[in-house]
Amino acid sequence: RMVDNGISRTRAARLVEAIQKHLPRPEMDGGGKSATLAERLIAGSLLRDDQKERRVKAFIGPTGVGKTTTLAKLAAHYSLEKKMRVGVITTDTYRIAAVEQLKVYAKIMGLPLEVAPDRPAFVQSLANFADKDMVLVDTPGRSHNDERCIEGLRAVLHPEAETVLLLSPATSRDVLLESASRFRTFGYDRLILTKVDECTRFGALYEVLDEIAKPVSHVTTG
């Protein structure tokens, strides 16, 4: 069942060995306790998100992963549910209508929006939002193969910003690991998994999270 769900045979075998050590043979025959134990072993291997949130969050990741939509969801969460003063910055002047899309979200929620295409503008935007409890930063999507553009984005962001890498488990294991590796130059603090409703086999994700060794702060649907 684990292999069918995308977990490699090697890792599935390790989990089965661990289950055998915890359960006597008669209890394994039904399968229910074995499955519950496998779930606990998998969950226990994932990092807990015990880090303190920083005031400035920049969302990075490959093209089409859902950065702008996720930012809007979290802006609503912080401003409407947590009653925090929220500011929004976008550095995405690359994608067609990207600024206009975010302007619509910000207007609906009554949040201020700043456009910062370079480092001086970004620093000024942070100064303008000095009174905000939370500042959320949208960035342009970049191919994980485009190292020049990734470095250009890193030059725009201020070290004050916490970086959050967005990944979609609907893509392959190799693509997820390649994206995580290429964006590691940012020293990202957390992961957000997007579009999980589009994923049918989550086993590979278990191994990807284990290899990346970063906590997941949020999981979203499309």
C-alpha positions in Angstrom: 0.0 0.0 0.0 2.8 2.4 0.8 4.6 1.7 -2.5 1.4 2.2 -4.4 1.1 5.6 -2.7 4.5 6.7 -3.9 6.9 5.7 -1.1 10.1 4.0 -2.3 10.4 0.3 -1.7 13.5 0.9 0.5 11.7 3.4 2.8 8.5 1.3 2.9 10.6 -1.7 4.0 12.1 0.3 6.8 8.7 1.3 8.0 7.4 -2.3 7.9 10.5 -3.4 9.9 9.7 -0.7 12.5 6.1 -1.8 12.7 7.2 -5.4 13.2 9.3 -4.4 16.2 6.3 -2.7 17.8 3.5 -5.1 17.1 3.4 -8.9 17.8 2.5 -11.0 14.7 -1.2 -11.7 15.6 -1.9 -8.0 15.9 -0.5 -7.4 12.4 -2.9 -9.7 10.6 -5.8 -7.3 10.7 -3.8 -4.4 9.3 -5.6 -1.6 11.2 -3.0 -1.3 14.0 -0.2 -1.5 11.5 -1.6 1.3 9.4 -2.1 3.5 12.5 1.5 2.8 13.6 2.8 3.6 10.1 1.0 6.9 10.2 2.6 7.7 13.6 6.0 6.8 12.4 5.7 9.0 9.3 4.3 11.9 11.3 7.0 11.6 14.0 9.8 11.8 11.4 8.6 15.2 10.1 10.0 18.4 11.7 7.7 20.4 14.0 7.3 24.1 13.2 8.5 25.5 16.5 10.2 28.6 15.1 8.9 32.0 16.0 7.3 33.8 13.1 9.0 36.9 11.8 7.2 40.1 11.1 8.1 40.1 7.4 7.4 37.1 5.3 8.5 36.7 1.7 6.9 33.9 -0.4 9.2 32.4 -3.0 8.9 29.4 -5.4 8.6 28.3 -8.9 6.2 29.7 -11.5 2.6 28.8 -11.0 2.9 27.3 -7.5 0.3 29.7 -6.1 2.3 32.4 -4.3 -0.1 35.3 -4.9 -3.2 33.3 -4.0 -1.6 31.9 -0.9 -0.4 35.3 0.2 -4.0 36.6 -0.2 -5.3 33.7 2.0 -2.8 34.4 4.7 -3.4 38.1 4.5 -7.1 37.4 5.2 -6.1 35.1 8.0 -3.9 37.6 9.8 -6.0 40.7 9.2 -9.6 39.3 9.6 -9.1 36.4 12.0 -6.1 37.5 14.1 -7.0 41.2 13.9 -3.4 42.1 13.0 -2.3 45.2 11.1 -1.1 43.8 7.7 0.8 45.4 4.9 1.4 43.8 1.4 4.5 44.3 -0.8 4.9 42.9 -4.3 8.2 42.7 -6.1 6.5 41.0 -9.1 6.6 43.5 -11.9 7.6 40.7 -14.3 4.3 38.7 -14.7 1.6 40.4 -16.7 -1.2 41.9 -14.5 0.5 40.5 -11.4 0.3 43.9 -9.6 -3.3 44.4 -10.7 -4.3 41.0 -9.3 -2.8 41.7 -5.9 -4.3 45.2 -5.9 -7.8 43.6 -6.2 -7.1 41.3 -3.2 -5.7 44.1 -1.2 -8.7 46.4 -2.0 -11.2 43.7 -1.0 -9.5 43.3 2.4 -8.8 47.0 2.9 -5.0 46.4 3.1 -2.2 48.8 1.9 -0.1 47.6 -1.0 3.4 48.8 -2.0 5.2 47.9 -5.3 9.0 47.3 -4.8 10.8 46.2 -8.0 14.3 46.7 -6.5 16.2 46.7 -3.1 15.9 50.5 -2.4 12.2 50.4 -3.1 11.8 47.3 -0.9 13.7 48.9 2.0 11.5 52.0 1.6 8.3 49.9 1.6 9.4 48.2 4.8 9.9 51.7 6.4 6.5 52.7 5.2 5.0 49.6 7.0 6.9 50.2 10.2 3.6 50.3 12.1 2.4 46.9 10.7 2.2 43.7 12.8 2.8 41.6 9.7 4.2 42.4 6.2 3.6 39.8 3.5 5.8 39.9 0.3 4.8 38.5 -3.1 7.6 37.6 -5.5 7.7 36.7 -9.2 7.7 33.0 -10.0 11.0 31.7 -11.3 12.0 28.5 -12.9 14.2 26.5 -10.6 16.6 26.3 -13.6 17.0 30.0 -13.9 19.8 30.8 -11.5 20.4 34.3 -12.7 16.8 35.4 -12.0 16.8 33.6 -8.6 19.9 35.5 -7.7 18.3 38.7 -8.9 15.3 38.1 -6.6 17.6 37.4 -3.7 19.3 40.8 -4.3 15.9 42.6 -3.9 14.8 41.0 -0.6 16.0 42.5 2.6 17.7 40.1 5.2 14.9 41.1 7.6 12.5 39.0 5.6 11.7 35.4 6.6 11.6 33.4 3.3 8.9 30.7 2.8 9.3 28.3 -0.1 6.1 27.1 -1.7 6.0 23.7 -3.3 3.2 21.8 -4.9 3.1 18.0 -4.2 1.2 17.6 -7.5 4.7 17.7 -9.2 7.2 14.9 -9.2 9.6 14.0 -6.5 12.6 15.0 -8.7 11.1 18.4 -9.5 10.3 19.1 -5.8 13.9 18.2 -4.8 15.4 20.3 -7.6 13.3 23.3 -6.7 14.2 23.0 -3.0 17.9 22.8 -3.9 17.9 25.7 -6.3 16.0 28.0 -3.9 18.2 27.0 -1.0 20.4 30.1 -1.7 17.7 32.0 0.2 18.2 30.0 3.3 14.4 29.6 3.5 12.9 29.0 6.9 9.6 27.2 6.2 7.7 25.4 3.5 4.1 25.8 2.4 2.5 23.0 0.4 0.0 24.2 -2.2 -2.7 22.6 -4.4 -2.7 19.4 -2.4 -6.2 18.8 -3.8 -4.5 18.1 -7.2 -2.2 15.4 -5.7 -3.3 11.8 -5.7 -0.1 10.0 -4.4 1.5 11.6 -1.3 4.2 9.0 -0.6 6.9 10.8 -2.5 6.2 14.0 -0.4 7.1 12.1 2.8 10.5 11.4 1.4 10.9 14.9 0.0 10.1 16.6 3.3 12.6 14.2 5.0 15.4 15.2 2.6 14.6 19.0 2.7 14.5 19.0 6.5 12.4 22.1 6.9 9.1 22.5 8.7 5.8 22.9 6.9 3.8 25.9 8.2 0.7 25.7 6.0 -1.1 23.3 3.6 -3.4 24.7 1.0 -5.9 23.6 -1.6 -6.3 25.2 -5.0 
